[in-house]
């Protein structure tokens, strides 16, 4: 594995140490005097706990002795308000920009594009949401394209055009579905229809800003600028889900990829000679798990990186130790 990439993205199932590995990558790059931004788009914000940061939406500096890098705990609402240039005061948009809202991954893509445009970082390390949520991240550009489809945009402009006679409600009522709207409002609550139209109006009013963000897809899919890491763990029996994520990257991204097996005991266990039948079975099971995961990358001719299971309760010491393994990996590959 030579040098580093402008964008390095870490993905994987939950509970495999993905956030720790991505943070250690930022730690390692910063130790080599690179200007680094570490972004987490995981709603759980495990990174905040790992680096002992306050829960805030602006870029902050993490500093430990001689090592420092910038960190962004992605907050969808704050990112959305930055795009709009104003505060969000709409119930529907507030729900969509919540940590579990539908705009999470889309806003993450736009945030990455914003930071690329700023052009102040040597490397941007991205800690994605776990498991299947990662697939939403990959599909974000498709969602933006579908939502802002030209046909929909023209229809929206037509029904909201202030200069044309008759507002949207008048047209709907004239089509004979006034009762339906009345029923819908009785179910959803008074003002829902207005909130909905206002939300759509705000989104389409900022259509060009979303469309501009699609350019990040080219960067994410460019081997010269991006690298993807699929993180799994020797102790997790999630081969099927890991394979699904790996296949999604293979199908959608034509860029440099690595499989990382975290918390690996393989090198220690191969030389271990257990005495009891139970311990022999334990060794056999652990080795088999790692070999199954390694086979995923072998079939696709993708390099596998292994990181050991470190026994320490100090997260910073853990990052320092993993930093050394990154250096060792870079020398070996």
N, C-alpha and C positions, 0 to 999 in steps of 0.2 A: 504494500500500500504506500504509494508515493505522495509525499507532501499533504496538502489539504485542499478542500474545495470551498468555493464562495458560500455555498449552501450545503449543510450536512444535516440530513433528516433522520431521526430515530423513531422507529415505530415498532409495535409488537403487542402481544396480549397483556392483560393486566397482571400485576404482581411478579413480573420477571426482572425488575430492577432497571427498567428502561430510562426512568428519570435520572437515576444515579449514574448510569453509563453515559447519558448525554451530558450531564453536568461534569463528569470526569473528562469528557472530550473538550469541553469549553475550558476546563482547568488546564488541560495539557497544552492546548493551543495558546492560551494566555501565558503559560510558563515559557513558551518560545517567543514571547514578545509580540504576539499577534493581537490586533484589536478585535475583540470577540463580542458578539451579542448572543446571549442564550435566551430563546423564547420558549415558553411552555404554553401549549394550547389545551392542556389537560385540565378539565374543570375541577379535578380533585386538588390541583395545585400542590402536589407533593413537593415540588421544587421549593416552595416557600418554606416548608418545614426543614428540608435538607440544608438549605443555605441560611436558615434563620432570618428570613426577610419579613418585612411588614407586608400585609395584604394590600397592595396598592397597584394602580393601573398604569403608572408611568415607568419609564425606564429608570432603573436604579443601578448603582455600582456595587458589585460584590468585591470586597477586598480582604485578602488574607496574606499578611506579610508582604512578599514582593509580587504576589499574583493578584491581578484584578481583571474583571470583565464586567460588561453590562448585562443586566437581566431584565426581561419583560415578562411579567405574569399577565398573560393576555386577559383583558376584561372586555367582553364583547360590547357592552354598552358604551364604554369609554372609547373604544375603537370606532364604533359606529358614529358617535358624536363628533369624533375628529374628522371623519369623512364628510359628515353633514356641515361641520363648522358651527353647530348649534346644539343645544340640549334637546333630548328626546322627551316629549311630553305627549305620548300616545300609548294607550294600554296595550295595544296589539304589538307595537314595536318594542315596548318594554319586555313583553313576554318572549318575543323572537330573539332579543339580544340578551336574554338571561343565560346563565351558564349551561343550561340544558336546552336552550332555544334552537330554532332551526337555522339561525344565521352564524352559529359558532365557527364552523370550518370555513365558511365563505369569508367571514371577517378575518380569520387567521391568514388566509391566502392574500387578502388585500393588505394586511399588516406587513407581511413579508415583502410584498412588492414595494410598500412605502419605505421600508428599511433599505431595500436594494437601491431605490431611487436616491436615498440620502447619500449613499456611497461613502460612508465613513468607517465601515467595518471590513476587516480582511476576511472574516468568516462569520456566518450566521448559523448557529446550531439550533435546530428545532426539535423540541420534545413534543410529539403528537399525542392525541388522545388514544387510550388503549383500545385494542381489539377492533371490532367492526366500525367503531367511530372513525377509525383511521381511513376506512374506505370512503367515508363522506368527505374527508379531506382531499382524497384523490379525485373525487367527482365534483369538487366545488366549481371548477370552471364550466362543467357541463350544466350545473344548476343555474349558474349566472346566465349562460347563453339561453337556456330554456325560459327563464323568467323574463329576460329582456328581449325575447324573440321579437323580430321586427313586426310581425303580424299583431302580437299582443300590444306592442308599443303604439302602433297606429290606432288600434281599437281604443286604447286608453286615452290617447290624445283626442280622439273623436268625442268620447263621452264626457271628457272633462274640459273641453274647449270653452272658455268663458265667452268667446265671441259668437258662438252659435246659439240660436234660440232654443230654449228648453234645456233645463239641467238634467242630470242623470236620473234623478228620482222621477221627474216628470215623464221621461221616456219609458222608464220601467213601468210606472203606473199605467201609462197609456197602452202598454202591451197586455194588460189584464192580469198581472201577478201582484197586485197591491195586497191581496189577502195573504199571499205567501210571505211577503216582506213583513207584514204585521205579525204573522205567526213567528217568523224567524226572530224578530225583535223581542217578542214575548218570551222566547226561550233563552236568547243570549243576553237579554237585558237592554234597557233603553240606551240608545246612543251607539250600539254596536256597529250598525251600518255606517254611521258617520265616521266612527273610529277606523273602520275597515277602509273606507274610501280615502280617508286622510293618510292612513299608513301606505296604501298603494301610491297615493299622490307623492308622498315624500320619497319613496323608493324610486319611482320613475322620474321624479324631478332630479335625482342624483344618478340617473342611469349611466351617464358617461364615465363617472368616477368608478362605478363597478366594472364597466366594460374595459376601462384602462387597466384594471387589475388583472385581467386575463393574460396579460403579457408575461406574468410570472410563470405561467405554465411552461413557456419555452425555456426559461432558466432552469426550472425543476427537472426538465427532461433533456438537459444538455450535459453530456458527460464532461465537458470542459469546465462546467460551473457547479455541478451538483453531485452529491454522493448520498446513497440511501443505505441505512443500516436496519436490518430486521433483527430485533433483540428477542431472544428466547432464553429460557433458563433450564439448567440441567434437572432441576427439581420439579418442574411443571410438566404434567402429562397433557399437553395441549398441542400435540403434533398436527391435528387436523386443522385447528384454527390458525396455527402458524403457517401451515402449507397454503391455506386460503389467502392469507395476507401476502405471502411471498408470490403466489401466482398473480395476484392483483397488481403488484409492483411490476412483475415481469410483463404483464399484458399491457400496462398503461405507461410505463416509464422505460425508455431506452437509454438508461444511464448506468453509471458505476454502482454496483450493489455488493453488500457484504452481509453474511449471516453472523450474528454475534451470539455465542452461547455463554451466558452469564452464570456465575456461581458454579463453575465447572470443577469437578473433582477428578476428572479423567486422568490427568497426569499423576496425581497422588495414588489413585486406586490401582493403576496398572502394575505398580510395583509392590502393592500391598498383598500379603499372603495371609488371609484370615484363617483362623484355626477351627471355628465352629461352622456347622452347616448353615446356620442362620445368617452369619456374617458373610459367608460365601455367596448366599443367595442375594444378600443386600448389594454386594459388589457387582454381581452379575446384572441386577436390575438397573443400577445407576449407570453402568457402562452402556447397557443396551439403550437407555433413554437418550444418552448423548449421541450414540451412533445413529439412532433413528433421525435425530435432528440434523446431524452432519450429512446424512444421506440426501436431505432436501437440497442442500447446496451442491453436492457432488453431481446429482442428476442434471443440474443446470450449469455446471462448471463455474460455480461461484465460490469465492474464497470464504472460509470460516475462520472467525476470530474467537478465541476463548479467553475469558476473564475468570479468575479464581473466586472462590467463596471466601471472603475476608471476614475474619472474626474481630470486629471492633465496634464499639458503641459510639465512637466519635465520627460523625459523618465527614468532617473535614479531613481527618486522617485517612478515611476510606478513599476520598477523592484523590489525595496525594499518592496513595498506594496504587490506585488504578491509573493515575497519570504515568507512572513508571511502566505499566504494562502497555499503554499506548505507545510509548517510546520504543519499547522492545518490539512491538508489533510492526511499527514502521520500518525497523531495521531488517526484520525477517522477510517481509513481503516486497 
